[in-house]
Amino acid sequence: MTSVTESMREPSRPSRLFFILSGEHASLPAAEIRAILESAGLEYTRPEQNYRLLTLEAPEEALKPVSERSLMYDWCGVRLAECAGEEKQIISMVRNLPIEGLTKHVGNFAVRSIRLGGVNKSIRRISLERDIGSVVKELVPRLSVRLHDPDLTFACVLFDDMFLFGVSAYSKPSGLIAPRRPRKRPVFHPSTMPPKIARCMVNLSRAGPAAIFADPFSGVGGIMIEAAVIGCRVLGLDANLRMIRGARRNMRYFGFDAFGFLKGDARKLPFRAIDAIATDPPYGRGSSTMGTRVTSLIKDFLGGAKASLTKGACLCISTPVDVDVEGYARDAAFVVKERYLAKVHRSLTRQFLVLKNL
């Protein structure tokens, strides 16, 4: 991304970045973004979340890996200023910003707005976009308005009783996920994780491009596919040969091939020097544990997984909330880094845990 805020700050100074979250879950989207920055070696400070708005201090280059790897954001950019969500204050604030400096290298612009959580209903978004556009034109007459594919997009975010004004850098393309939905694949299984959750688990495991990534309960490859999309070298293991064949077929359908497919027991992993693991062990009516109790399967898996991971690597696991993963993780000498809950339906609440191998 070409910086549009260089004239406002020193090159080494972090910017206040904003991320509009997709909102399916209260904490997973923000957790995923923080994990992506961590795995990319990008430091951030002062993270603040307000419903679907996440802001934090980080270099502008932090926006690119999030845009490439997250499916739980809608758009993101650099925050320029904030004020109370009152129309006169908003216009006054924009008028006093160095708009000419911000638009030095562009010929056209657009203004895009979003209202989060049904707030500030007295402000009409279309009118606000028009009024801010008029101010920008007044301050820099040479600029023209282009609604489709503009050189620069100003972002307007109404949240609580506040207003955020910024420059949009990236937005998630529409239709990105639809082709990879489980029922669109050659081999379907009802327990397959949907792409957004599968991708989130990969990112929570701190797997980056070129990482050696493994899913020891691969099923028909839902998590493996998402790891391959972001450039990981993936390994799949499952006790059921039919699942392995299904995972291979699904991977190849999307143009990927695994680093390796193995039929085997996840409790006795044949892998070593793995950079990251994300996995969803079998549970529920649509899954088979091959005659082993779910709790025993997960406990034994964690007991052996530590030896497969490199030092400092992370493992992300999803289980029913009543499984004592934290206890099993401590017994296996993992550190519990994060834990999130997500209600699936009346009888199932999932927990997502990130475990670190120290």
Secondary structure, DSSP 8 states (H G I E B T S, - for coil): ---S-GGGS-TTS-EEEEEEE--SSSSHHHHHHHHHHHHTT---EEEEEETTEEEEEE-GGGHHHHHHH-SSEEEEEEEEEEEES-HHHHHHHHHTS-HHHHTTT-SEEEEEEEEETT--TTS-HHHHHHHHHHHHHHH-TT-EE-SSS-SEEEEEEEETTEEEEEEEEEE--TTSSGGGSGGGSSS--TT---HHHHHHHHHHTT--TT-EEEETT-TTSHHHHHHHHTT-EEEEEES-HHHHHHHHHHHHHTT---SEEEE--GGG----SEEEEEE----STT---TT--HHHHHHHHHHHHGGGEEEEEEEEEEEETTS-HHHHHHHTT-EEEEEEEEEEETTEEEEEEEEE--
